[in-house]
Amino acid sequence: MRRSGRIASDWRESESGSPLRYYTLTPEGEVALERFRARGTFFRSGVDRVLGTENA
C-alpha cells in the first residue's frame, strides 16, 4: 500500500527501545477507503436482501 501511495509511514522513537513505524492514510488512501466502504455496503445490502435480514 505504501508503493501505491495509499499510506505513508515514518519511524518514531519508542520508550520501550526500538523505533516503531507509524502508518497514516494519504489523500489517495482516503479515497480508496471510501470506495471500499461503498462497495462493502452495497454488497452487504444485497446479502441482507437475499437472507431476508434487511431490517434486522
QUICOR-V397937 format. One record per residue. RES is the residue in three letters. SS is DSSP state (alpha for helix, beta for strand, coil for the rest). NEAR is the number of other ideal C-beta (glycine too) atoms within 8 Angstrom. Layout:
res,ss,near
RES,SS,NEAR
RES,SS,NEAR
//
This chain:
res,ss,near
MET,coil,6
ARG,coil,8
ARG,coil,4
SER,coil,6
GLY,coil,7
ARG,coil,10
ILE,beta,10
ALA,beta,7
SER,beta,9
ASP,beta,6
TRP,beta,8
ARG,beta,8
GLU,beta,5
SER,beta,8
GLU,coil,4
SER,coil,4
GLY,beta,4
SER,beta,5
PRO,beta,7
LEU,beta,7
ARG,beta,8
TYR,beta,8
TYR,beta,7
THR,beta,7
LEU,beta,9
THR,coil,10
PRO,alpha,6
GLU,alpha,9
GLY,alpha,12
GLU,alpha,9
VAL,alpha,8
ALA,alpha,9
LEU,alpha,9
GLU,alpha,8
ARG,alpha,8
PHE,alpha,8
ARG,alpha,8
ALA,alpha,8
ARG,alpha,8
GLY,alpha,8
THR,alpha,8
PHE,alpha,8
PHE,alpha,8
ARG,alpha,8
SER,alpha,9
GLY,alpha,8
VAL,alpha,8
ASP,alpha,11
ARG,alpha,8
VAL,alpha,6
LEU,alpha,6
GLY,coil,6
THR,coil,6
GLU,coil,7
ASN,coil,3
ALA,coil,4
//
